[in-house]
Amino acid sequence: MLPRATCEVDLDAIAANVEVLRAHAPGSAVLAVVKADAYGHGLVPAARAALAGGADWLGTALLAEAVALRQAGIAVPILAWLWAPQDADLAEAVLTGVDVTASAGWQLEACAAAARGAGVRARVQLKVDTGLARNGASATDWPALVEQAAALERAGTIRVTGIWSHFALADAPSSATNAEQLGAFRAALDVAGAAGLTPQVRHIANSAATLAAPAAHFDLVRPGIAVYGVSPGGELGRPERYGLRPAMTLRARLALVKRVPGGQGVSYGHEYVTPDETTLGLVPLGYADGIPRAAGGRGPVLAAGRIRRVAGRVCMDQFVLDLGDDRAGEGDEVVLFGSAARGEPTAEDWAVAAGTIGYEIITRLGPRVHRTWVGTGA
Ligand SMILES: *Cc1c(COP(=O)(O)O)cnc(C)c1O
């Protein structure tokens, strides 16, 4: 029984991409970001592949994601950074030695309480907002956060293992904002040093900064998207430029193939009209599967030997291709995105077609899409 659509994840590509990233930051440890189900690639298999490629740390947004890695038996250092009050996974994260990020005093208090409850010393990393204005303590709140952390460290309740921040415009390495953020980060490190903190890792670089901003590497780099062989976009250009290989390939099998006359409106709204008599191929994937509706009329698909554009609108479960007079049959495989080296469209191509970023294309495939893993460790 063949599934109607398959998302194939190449674990060797993930491992090889981590090696490439390590080579870009030879003096730094590598933390592979595996949040959001490893950007859609499968949390545990992708994490294991990243470790096989030489990653020293793993990073997740949610505490629950970090705890899931621990439950899978993964013992390497893990950093998690996004949690709200009364997070159900905090106690387990602290107990299992996950590095929990604190951006505010209430988070330090919650970590300290969890540490006392578990009878362990919590591993905490402090996050400073150097200009993204998202998570992290603002420059005004930073000295008080650092003092509070230093007091808890002296009391033996927590250990401040890291200090970190995040860029707003990493995909524009030439932007002055990056230099300003680096300056603010160094100032924040000085404040922490003056308070007696001696973090093991200081870090600010995501994929784009790992590839293009060596001054931002510090003790550890924190790439996500590049681990999966997709470009961060912006000024960075295509992933091949850095020797990165896309790990995800999305294929589907034509569900119906039929001849229609010229002048036939296709799919809802009849936004595409066949110029001549032609063959239509029905692709059984739609926006409920993560195919962006915004890519109607534009999304590229390799089918019957050529790259075609989605004919008309993307529907909830399906869309249509105009195959002209090329030979095609039901069950034939088409490729939505995969590897440019194999002549396939890429996640970046779909991002352009849908007016979004490659991140959104690979992270949003729905639960109806069958996933398989290939390569070592699959
Ligand atoms: C997602 C994320 C990363 C990884 O970013 P990429 O652009 O995918 O490399 C790094 N750090 C933080 C805080 C993140 O949220």
The ligand as an SDF file (V2000), in Angstrom:
LIG
                    3D

 15 15  0  0  0  0  0  0  0  0999 V2000
   14.3990   29.3090   16.1550 C   0  0  0  0  0  0  0  0  0  0  0  0
   15.5120   29.8730   16.9330 C   0  0  0  0  0  0  0  0  0  0  0  0
   16.8440   29.6840   16.5410 C   0  0  0  0  0  0  0  0  0  0  0  0
   17.2250   29.0720   15.2260 C   0  0  0  0  0  0  0  0  0  0  0  0
   17.0050   30.0420   14.2320 O   0  0  0  0  0  0  0  0  0  0  0  0
   17.3190   29.7060   12.6910 P   0  0  0  0  0  0  0  0  0  0  0  0
   17.0700   30.9960   12.0060 O   0  0  0  0  0  0  0  0  0  0  0  0
   16.3330   28.6570   12.3170 O   0  0  0  0  0  0  0  0  0  0  0  0
   18.6980   29.2510   12.6360 O   0  0  0  0  0  0  0  0  0  0  0  0
   17.8440   30.1170   17.3720 C   0  0  0  0  0  0  0  0  0  0  0  0
   17.5470   30.7300   18.5340 N   0  0  0  0  0  0  0  0  0  0  0  0
   16.2690   30.9760   18.9200 C   0  0  0  0  0  0  0  0  0  0  0  0
   16.0060   31.6860   20.1880 C   0  0  0  0  0  0  0  0  0  0  0  0
   15.2140   30.5640   18.1390 C   0  0  0  0  0  0  0  0  0  0  0  0
   13.9550   30.8130   18.5270 O   0  0  0  0  0  0  0  0  0  0  0  0
  1  2  1  0
  2  3  1  0
  2 14  2  0
  3  4  1  0
  3 10  2  0
  4  5  1  0
  5  6  1  0
  6  7  2  0
  6  8  1  0
  6  9  1  0
 10 11  1  0
 11 12  2  0
 12 13  1  0
 12 14  1  0
 14 15  1  0
M  END
$$$$
